[in-house]
Amino acid sequence: MIRISTGLSIDEKELAFDYVRSSGPGGQNINKVSTAVQLRFNVIQSNSLPDEVKKRFSAIFVNRVTEKGEIVIEAKRFRTQAKNREDAIQRLIVLLQKAAVKPKNRKKTKPSISASAARINSKKRRGDIKRTRSYNPNDWE
């Protein structure tokens, strides 16, 4: 079990790992060792996640979720397969933690009477300043 937050965890059996050859540093091993990791996790079919977390995840990361409901994370930062695997899992945990946070409900507010009066007064003052700038050619003759 991979713990995401209090009361939320996912089963490791739901994660699928593919190992591919990585670009970047690696010396002579780069052409013969598959160190990059592709982690696949099907968010929609997961039994570990509540429905509201699934919906939030799909809404927040709409560009990263495939049509099948999978998220694919590719990790190739490190030279070893084990470190890249851990990196991919940690990145998935961060994404799931963001989706697990319930957004606050917005409370509708109204400006106070004094704030509205102050706004109107400042607009009137600004209008008076602009009115004094007016140019009438008859005044100059």
C-alpha positions as CSV (number, residue, x, y, z in Angstrom):
1,M,0.0,0.0,0.0
2,I,1.2,3.4,-0.9
3,R,0.0,6.1,1.5
4,I,-1.1,9.3,-0.1
5,S,-2.5,11.1,2.9
6,T,-4.4,10.3,6.1
7,G,-7.2,7.9,5.1
8,L,-6.1,7.7,1.5
9,S,-3.8,5.1,0.0
10,I,-3.5,3.1,-3.2
11,D,-2.6,-0.5,-3.8
12,E,0.7,-1.2,-5.5
13,K,-1.0,-3.7,-7.7
14,E,-2.9,-0.9,-9.5
15,L,0.4,0.6,-10.7
16,A,1.9,-0.7,-14.0
17,F,5.6,-0.1,-14.7
18,D,7.3,-0.2,-18.1
19,Y,11.0,0.1,-18.4
20,V,12.5,1.8,-21.5
21,R,15.8,3.1,-22.6
22,S,16.5,6.6,-21.3
23,S,18.1,9.6,-23.0
24,G,20.6,11.7,-21.1
25,P,23.6,10.6,-18.9
26,G,24.5,7.0,-18.6
27,G,27.8,6.5,-20.4
28,Q,28.2,3.2,-22.2
29,N,25.2,1.8,-20.5
30,I,22.8,4.1,-22.2
31,N,22.4,1.8,-25.2
32,K,22.0,-1.4,-23.3
33,V,20.2,-0.8,-20.0
34,S,16.6,0.3,-19.7
35,T,16.7,2.7,-16.8
36,A,13.7,5.0,-17.6
37,V,10.4,4.2,-16.0
38,Q,6.9,4.7,-17.3
39,L,4.4,4.5,-14.5
40,R,0.8,3.9,-15.6
41,F,-2.1,4.4,-13.1
42,N,-5.7,4.1,-14.1
43,V,-7.5,6.8,-12.1
44,I,-11.0,6.0,-13.2
45,Q,-10.9,2.2,-12.5
46,S,-9.0,2.5,-9.2
47,N,-10.8,0.9,-6.3
48,S,-8.6,2.8,-3.8
49,L,-9.7,6.3,-4.6
50,P,-13.1,7.8,-3.6
51,D,-15.2,9.1,-6.5
52,E,-14.8,12.8,-5.5
53,V,-11.0,12.5,-5.7
54,K,-11.3,10.8,-9.1
55,K,-13.4,13.6,-10.4
56,R,-11.1,16.3,-9.0
57,F,-8.1,14.5,-10.4
58,S,-9.6,14.3,-13.8
59,A,-10.6,18.0,-13.7
60,I,-7.3,19.3,-12.4
61,F,-5.1,17.2,-14.7
62,V,-7.3,17.0,-17.7
63,N,-4.4,17.4,-20.1
64,R,-2.4,14.5,-18.5
65,V,-5.1,11.9,-18.3
66,T,-5.6,9.7,-21.4
67,E,-8.9,8.8,-22.9
68,K,-8.9,5.5,-21.0
69,G,-8.5,7.4,-17.7
70,E,-4.8,6.6,-17.2
71,I,-2.1,8.9,-16.1
72,V,1.4,8.1,-17.5
73,I,4.4,9.4,-15.6
74,E,7.8,9.0,-17.2
75,A,10.8,9.2,-14.9
76,K,14.3,9.3,-16.3
77,R,16.1,11.7,-14.0
78,F,18.4,9.1,-12.4
79,R,20.8,6.5,-13.8
80,T,19.3,3.6,-12.0
81,Q,16.0,1.9,-12.5
82,A,15.2,1.7,-8.8
83,K,15.6,5.5,-8.2
84,N,13.6,6.3,-11.3
85,R,10.8,4.0,-10.0
86,E,10.8,5.7,-6.7
87,D,10.8,9.1,-8.4
88,A,7.8,8.2,-10.5
89,I,5.9,6.9,-7.4
90,Q,6.7,10.2,-5.5
91,R,5.5,12.3,-8.5
92,L,2.2,10.3,-8.6
93,I,1.8,10.8,-4.8
94,V,2.2,14.6,-5.2
95,L,-0.5,14.7,-8.0
96,L,-2.9,12.6,-5.9
97,Q,-2.3,14.8,-2.8
98,K,-3.3,17.8,-4.9
99,A,-6.5,16.1,-6.0
100,A,-7.3,14.9,-2.5
101,V,-7.5,18.5,-1.1
102,K,-11.1,19.6,-1.0
103,P,-11.5,23.2,-2.3
104,K,-13.1,25.7,0.1
105,N,-16.6,26.9,-0.6
106,R,-16.7,30.5,-1.6
107,K,-18.8,32.7,0.6
108,K,-20.5,35.5,-1.3
109,T,-19.8,38.9,0.1
110,K,-21.1,42.4,-0.5
111,P,-19.2,45.6,-0.2
112,S,-20.1,47.7,2.8
113,I,-22.0,50.9,2.6
114,S,-19.0,53.0,3.5
115,A,-16.8,51.2,0.9
116,S,-19.4,51.9,-1.8
117,A,-19.7,55.6,-0.7
118,A,-15.9,55.9,-0.8
119,R,-15.7,54.5,-4.3
120,I,-18.4,56.9,-5.6
121,N,-16.6,59.8,-3.9
122,S,-13.3,58.9,-5.6
123,K,-15.0,58.6,-8.9
124,K,-16.7,62.1,-8.5
125,R,-13.3,63.6,-7.5
126,R,-11.7,62.1,-10.6
127,G,-14.5,63.4,-12.8
128,D,-14.1,66.9,-11.4
129,I,-10.4,66.8,-12.2
130,K,-11.2,65.8,-15.8
131,R,-13.9,68.4,-16.1
132,T,-11.4,71.2,-15.3
133,R,-9.3,70.0,-18.2
134,S,-12.0,70.8,-20.8
135,Y,-11.0,73.3,-23.5
136,N,-13.5,75.8,-24.9
137,P,-12.0,78.1,-27.6
138,N,-14.6,80.8,-26.8
139,D,-13.2,81.3,-23.4
140,W,-9.9,82.5,-24.9
141,E,-11.3,85.3,-26.9
